Amino acid sequence: MALNVRQPSPPAVAVPPALVELLSAREKGVNKERYAALFAPDAMIYAEAQGRWWTGEERVLGALGSFGAGRQFVPASYALDGSAGFVAGVLRVASGQDTHNFVLGLRKGADGGWRIASEMKQPISPPTYAPVIDAETVIASLDDAGIRYASVLSVAYWFGDPEKQVEDRHRQEKTQAENDWVIAETGKFPDRLIPVCGVNPIADYAIAELERCAALGVRGMKIHNRNSRFTVATPRDLEKLKQFFRAANKHKLAIVMHLGDRPDIFIDQVLPEAPDVPIQIAHMGSGMSTLKVFADAIAAGKPGTKNLWFDWTQALTIEDLWTFGNPGGSGIGGPVAPEKRAQMAALMRAVGMSRILFGTDMALPWNPSPREWWRKTILTLPLSDDEIRDIADNRPPYFP
């Protein structure tokens, strides 16, 4: 599974004929014979291999070599103002793959022709992939922490992210394949691991995938607003989400949801659509202000709140990740004031300790283990031994 997926390049723009001619000439490569027609006398080139700028014809030629030949300079933005300008875009090879971003600073020569005054290229990073997190890896983490059971949440909803570079015609099949893999892996330890499918709930195929997973015996669906680019504040997205919740209720499937905004709309308009199934709010609502909204709704007895659950996944940062500069520290580490711990404990009591499920995010190299998350977050809160024991003993109602 890709952690960082290559994003689509910006759309190409039409440029004036003079720039079309210049870019076309640059695509043929650079040598002594073509240099003066392409570059200003004082042109400077950024050499990515050396990490520095070069000036002078000999240095520029040495830095460029034959770079550019076989690549198309595709403009995405440009501006011309008198005798200066720029053009920026991507370098594209014959296969259609974009390999670099580029920026050319331009200057008009004495003959009225445009020359390259500066050139900078930056490689487009390839997708980075997570190590495979298979069933054996999950079981090892559970054993280390002394945890008997776990639900395993599929990240198949990533393929429904419209901003990720996945062809639309492949989104559904990739979603199915990822869910099938999670089902197969958890099937290796059926007495300990419970699969939860993932899907973009506003995708055209969302309900079909929900029904497919239900037919396979899966007990829940994971949805993620940020990684599916939906918001309950948008009428179209809200209606799609309500339809998804109705389908989950019909098929008796729990929903695990990463909710990013407007918990009030979610509580008032979406929750009532699935009154008979567990709704698990990830990350304790992703913020104490959101958790407070849920606590107030539970206290008011609003429809749908009787089946609300909350998972502890990354609900509180770990202080020493900040101290030791862990790569994940910017998102999951940092100082936690005593009053913040007290506030969190109070909110946990407000929603009810019986509704809180211990959880951790995926087992990536920079993410602490479940044992560490328990020891460095739950055990740092001003909770009683009985409250801590309640959280440890809680089981999601969708477990067999």
Secondary structure, 3 states (H helix, E strand, C coil): CEEECCCCCCCCCCCCHHHHHHHHHHHCCCCHHHHHHHEEEEEEEEECCCCEEEECHHHHHHHHCCCCCCCEEEEEEEEEECCEEEEEEEEECCCCCEEEEEEEEEEECCCCCEEEEEEEEEECCCCEECCCCCHHHHHHHHHHHCCCCEEEECCHHHHHCCCCCCCHHHHHHHHHHHHHHHHHHHCCCCCCEEEEEECCCCCCCHHHHHHHHHHCCCCEEEEEHHHHCCCCCCHHHHHHHHHHHHHHHHCCCEEEEECCCCHHHHHHHHHHHCCCCCEEEHHHHCCHHHHHHHHHHHHHCCCCHHHEEEECCCCCCEHHHHHCCCCCHHHHECCCCHHHHHHHHHHHHHHCHHHEECCCCCCCCCCCCHHHHHHHCHHHCCCCHHHHHHHHHCCCCCCC
